[in-house]
């Protein structure tokens, strides 16, 4: 059975750094599972951690009619950055299609695929599949809903699918884009028309989760936000605006970008932007942890403790050297 290593957990815990180290040790290649890093021209705010000595190269693979590239030092590759323009929409279904092609390519070359990131839905889509990912967009429905507010959209969803509405967290209930998609799925009637479950190729997946006490993670988040601000995030956002990327686009709803809207509309100061960004990133980290903690397959490591990296490497070595599923 083909093996897949997964590095997951909340933001700012050093997932990419660990994945790069393990790739060097075990001959692996990284596949980003971050919904923000798929966009071009969005590098600082999304944290595309491209190591020194890595450069971009084109591959012979295609995605959405265009060539797919990767970053490499000639040995290790990082896939999944810069897949679409910042103004384009990008779905879970598109990501899974892309990741499937890369997984196949990496395995054919005898390398270990390392799926790394904090977008739980992307990881779930690759490993388990998502039935709703194949539900097509309904342009007519979307046009009819585009001027409705979050509260009204939530009421519509509640009337169509009370169970889904009740399961949504506060953030989702306030997110018009997610509410519209939920209504779209409810209208389509997925699960009510006898559709077959999406079958996925079974993989021997090892989940490594990185976490730490809340205050430790929050400190890392604050430090990283300061670093990204100093690295020129304000200018990066300004350039996106000059490229006519709409504030209402999917890309600009990302953390680190949406918070700048009020600043550029002269309704907030830089310090207010940073404070809001800090608050939103910490809320996001909580949601990420809640998502991943539900998955009992994850082996958790506390990054605030000494020696955790060696423990991870030992576990991966034991798993990777086994010819059978898991640790048999």
C-alpha positions in Angstrom: 0.0 0.0 0.0 1.3 3.4 -0.9 2.3 5.7 2.0 1.4 9.3 2.6 2.8 11.4 5.5 0.6 14.2 6.7 1.8 17.1 8.8 -1.1 19.1 10.2 -2.1 21.3 13.1 -2.8 25.0 13.9 -1.1 27.9 12.2 2.4 29.1 13.2 3.5 25.7 14.6 6.3 25.1 12.1 4.7 22.4 9.9 6.5 23.3 6.7 9.9 23.5 8.5 9.3 20.0 9.9 8.1 18.6 6.6 11.2 19.9 4.8 13.4 18.2 7.4 11.6 14.9 7.1 11.7 15.2 3.3 15.5 15.4 3.4 15.7 12.4 5.8 13.2 10.1 4.0 13.4 11.3 0.4 10.1 13.1 0.3 8.4 15.9 -1.5 6.0 18.4 0.0 2.4 19.1 -1.2 1.0 22.2 0.4 -2.5 21.7 1.9 -3.1 25.4 2.5 -6.1 27.1 0.9 -4.3 30.5 0.9 -1.0 29.4 -0.7 -2.7 28.4 -4.0 -2.9 32.0 -5.1 -0.3 33.8 -7.1 1.2 37.2 -5.9 0.1 36.3 -2.3 3.4 35.2 -0.7 4.1 37.1 2.5 0.6 36.9 4.0 0.1 33.3 3.2 3.5 32.3 4.5 5.0 30.5 1.5 8.1 29.4 3.2 10.5 28.9 0.3 13.9 27.9 1.7 17.1 29.6 0.6 18.5 27.9 -2.6 15.0 26.8 -3.8 13.9 28.0 -7.2 10.8 27.6 -9.4 10.7 25.0 -12.1 8.0 23.9 -14.5 6.9 20.3 -14.7 5.4 18.3 -17.5 2.1 18.1 -15.6 -0.9 20.3 -16.3 -3.7 21.8 -14.2 -6.6 23.9 -15.4 -5.1 23.9 -18.9 -1.8 25.3 -17.7 1.6 24.0 -16.7 2.2 23.1 -13.1 5.4 24.1 -11.4 7.2 23.4 -8.1 10.0 24.9 -6.0 13.1 22.9 -5.6 16.8 22.9 -4.6 17.4 20.1 -7.2 16.5 17.4 -4.7 13.4 18.2 -2.6 10.3 19.6 -4.3 7.5 21.8 -2.9 4.2 21.5 -4.8 0.9 23.4 -4.4 2.0 27.1 -4.5 0.7 29.6 -7.1 -1.9 27.4 -8.8 -4.3 30.2 -9.8 -4.5 33.9 -10.1 -5.6 35.9 -7.0 -8.9 36.9 -8.6 -9.9 33.4 -9.4 -12.1 31.1 -7.3 -10.6 27.8 -6.2 -12.6 24.9 -4.8 -11.9 21.8 -2.7 -12.7 19.7 -5.7 -10.1 21.5 -7.8 -7.5 21.0 -5.0 -8.2 17.3 -4.7 -7.9 16.9 -8.5 -4.5 18.7 -8.4 -3.3 16.8 -5.3 -4.3 13.4 -6.9 -2.1 14.1 -9.9 0.9 15.2 -7.8 0.5 12.2 -5.5 0.6 9.9 -8.4 3.6 11.6 -9.9 5.6 11.6 -6.6 4.8 7.9 -5.9 5.8 6.9 -9.4 9.2 8.4 -8.9 9.7 6.5 -5.7 9.4 9.5 -3.4 7.5 9.9 -0.1 4.6 12.4 -0.5 4.3 14.7 2.5 0.9 16.6 2.7 1.5 19.6 4.9 -0.8 22.4 5.9 -3.6 23.6 8.1 -6.6 23.4 5.8 -8.3 20.4 7.2 -10.9 20.2 4.4 -8.1 19.8 1.8 -6.5 17.0 3.8 -9.8 15.3 4.3 -10.5 15.6 0.6 -7.3 13.9 -0.4 -7.5 11.0 2.1 -11.2 10.4 2.4 -12.9 12.3 -0.4 -15.7 14.7 0.1 -19.1 13.9 -1.4 -20.1 17.5 -1.7 -16.9 18.5 -3.6 -18.5 17.3 -6.8 -21.6 19.3 -6.5 -21.5 21.8 -9.5 -21.8 25.6 -9.1 -25.2 27.0 -9.8 -24.7 30.4 -11.3 -28.4 31.2 -11.4 -28.7 30.4 -7.7 -25.6 32.4 -6.8 -26.8 35.4 -8.7 -30.1 35.3 -6.8 -28.3 35.2 -3.5 -25.4 37.7 -4.1 -27.1 40.7 -2.5 -28.3 38.9 0.6 -26.7 39.3 4.0 -25.3 36.5 6.1 -28.3 36.4 8.5 -30.7 36.1 5.6 -28.6 33.4 3.9 -28.4 31.4 7.1 -32.2 31.5 7.4 -32.5 30.2 3.8 -30.0 27.4 4.6 -31.9 26.5 7.8 -35.1 26.1 5.9 -33.4 23.8 3.3 -31.1 21.8 5.6 -31.7 22.4 9.3 -29.0 19.8 10.3 -26.3 21.5 8.3 -27.3 25.0 9.6 -27.2 23.7 13.2 -23.8 22.2 12.7 -22.2 25.5 11.5 -19.9 27.5 13.9 -20.3 31.2 14.4 -17.6 32.0 11.8 -19.3 30.0 9.1 -22.7 31.5 9.9 -21.2 35.0 9.3 -19.5 34.0 6.0 -21.7 34.6 3.0 -19.5 32.6 0.6 -19.7 29.5 2.8 -23.4 30.0 3.3 -24.1 30.3 -0.4 -22.1 27.1 -1.0 -24.1 25.3 1.7 -27.3 26.4 0.1 -26.1 25.3 -3.3 -25.3 21.8 -1.9 -28.7 21.7 -0.1 -30.5 22.7 -3.3 -28.6 20.0 -5.3 -29.8 17.4 -2.8 -26.6 15.5 -2.3 -27.2 12.3 -0.5 -30.9 12.3 -1.4 -30.7 11.1 -4.9 -28.9 7.8 -4.4 -25.4 9.1 -5.4 -22.6 6.7 -4.7 -19.9 7.6 -2.2 -16.7 8.8 -3.8 -14.2 6.0 -3.8 -10.7 7.0 -2.9 -7.5 5.0 -3.4 -6.5 3.6 0.0 -3.3 5.0 1.4 -1.2 4.1 4.4 -1.4 7.5 5.9 0.5 8.7 9.0 -0.8 11.8 10.6 1.6 14.0 12.6 -0.1 16.9 14.5 1.9 19.8 15.9 0.5 21.8 18.8 1.4 23.4 22.1 -0.3 25.2 25.0 -2.6 28.0 23.8 -0.5 30.9 25.1 2.6 29.4 23.4 0.9 29.2 20.0 -0.6 32.6 20.4 2.8 34.1 21.1 4.1 32.4 17.9 1.2 33.9 16.0 1.9 37.4 17.2 5.6 37.1 16.4 4.8 35.9 12.9 2.3 38.6 12.2 4.9 41.3 13.2 7.5 39.6 10.9 5.1 39.5 7.9 4.2 43.1 8.4 7.9 44.1 8.5 8.5 41.9 5.4 6.1 44.2 3.4 2.6 42.7 3.6 1.0 46.1 3.3 2.8 46.6 -0.1 1.8 43.1 -1.2 -1.9 43.9 -0.5 -1.5 47.3 -2.3 -0.2 45.5 -5.4 -3.1 43.1 -5.4 -5.5 46.1 -5.4 -3.6 47.7 -8.3 -4.0 44.4 -10.1 -7.8 45.0 -9.6 -8.2 42.0 -7.3 -11.6 42.6 -5.7 -12.0 42.7 -1.9 -15.0 40.4 -2.4 -12.9 37.7 -4.1 -12.2 34.4 -2.5 -8.5 35.2 -2.2 -8.9 38.5 -0.4 -11.2 36.9 2.2 -8.0 35.1 3.5 -6.5 36.0 6.9 -3.8 38.6 6.6 -5.6 40.2 3.6 -9.2 40.9 4.5 -8.2 42.8 7.6 -6.6 45.5 5.4 -9.8 46.5 3.6 -10.8 49.1 6.2 -7.3 50.5 6.2 -7.3 51.0 2.4 -10.8 52.5 2.7 -9.5 54.9 5.3 -11.7 53.4 8.0 -9.0 51.9 10.2 -5.3 52.5 11.2 -2.4 50.1 10.7 -2.4 49.3 14.4 -6.1 48.4 14.2 -5.4 46.2 11.3 -2.7 44.4 13.1 -4.8 43.9 16.3 -7.7 42.5 14.3 -5.4 40.3 12.3 -4.0 39.0 15.6 -7.4 38.3 17.0 -8.6 36.6 13.8 -5.5 34.4 13.5 -5.9 33.2 17.0 -9.6 32.4 16.5 -8.6 30.5 13.3 -6.0 28.5 15.3 -8.7 27.4 17.7 -10.9 26.2 14.9 -8.0 24.3 13.3 -7.2 22.6 16.6 -10.9 21.7 17.1 -11.0 20.2 13.5 -7.9 18.1 13.8 -8.5 17.0 17.4 -11.6 15.2 16.1 -9.5 12.9 14.0 -8.2 10.1 16.2 -5.6 9.1 13.6 -3.4 12.0 14.5 -0.3 11.5 16.6 0.2 14.8 18.5 3.5 16.4 19.4 4.0 19.4 21.7 6.4 21.8 20.0 7.1 23.6 23.3 8.8 20.5 24.7 12.5 19.6 24.1 13.2 16.6 21.8 9.9 16.5 20.0 11.5 16.6 16.6 13.5 13.4 17.4 10.4 11.7 18.6 8.6 12.6 15.3 11.5 11.3 13.2 11.6 8.0 15.2 7.9 7.5 14.6 8.1 8.3 10.9 11.1 5.9 10.5 9.2 3.1 12.1 6.1 3.6 10.0 8.0 4.2 6.7 10.2 1.1 7.1 7.1 -1.1 7.6 5.9 -2.9 4.5 2.4 -3.4 5.8 -0.4 -1.0 6.7 0.3 1.1 9.8 2.8 -0.4 12.2 2.1 -4.1 11.7 
